[in-house]
Each structure stands twice: as C-alpha cells, then as structure tokens.
C-alpha cells in the first residue's frame, strides 16, 4: 500500500508540470485539507481551486523536483524543490510535503516552506 501511495503523490507532483487544474484537483478528495504553511489552510476542492487557479494562470511553467520520498501506512512525505517560471521571475522553493491518503486520493496535503525564501525570490 505504501508504494501505491508514494506513486500517487509522485504522479500528483508531476501533474503540476501540465498546469491543468482539473487534473491536479482530480488527485484530491472532495473534502481535502490543504495547508500551504505558513499561509491559511483551504478545505475542499472549491477552496483549493480558488487558491491555486490564479497562481497557475500566472505561471509559465511548473516543476516539482522530488529529492526524497518516504511513507508509512497512509502518510507520504517528500522533500522537493518546486520550480516556477513566472516570466521575469524564476522561483526555486525548497519544500517538505506531507500527504495523507484515503481511498486512493489525497485527503490532506501540507507543504512546509520558508516564507522569507519565497518573498526574497519574488522581489519583496
């Protein structure tokens, strides 16, 4: 089961490169809890769509470079660098992701990153 869960999370991360919001949301349960720490959490696909869609529209390309993945039971954790091309700005953000899987979908998704690193790369 852990190998299946790891594959699900890896596939989810790879889906970001296609920037298709429907495909990305398809990996999530309807009541998914998403917390992009240190920001406010989103609960449910509608709230997650409202958070992600404007960001994806501004991104020319996205790539999640997974460094390490580990899992235990229904929890998958990965260390990765999220790369985003925003035209004039290029982001490379180190992230630790924690995913909880329920019935073959992501039911909880928490990404931990340093807001100062993000802000500095965005020029603010």
Secondary structure, DSSP 4 states (H G I P E B T S, - for coil): -HHHHHHHHHHHHHHGGGT-HHHHHHTEEEEEEEEEETS--EESHHHHHHHHHHHHHH-SEEEEEEEEEEEETTEEEEEEEEEEE-SS-EEEEEEEEEEEEETTEEEEEEEE--HHHHHHHHT-
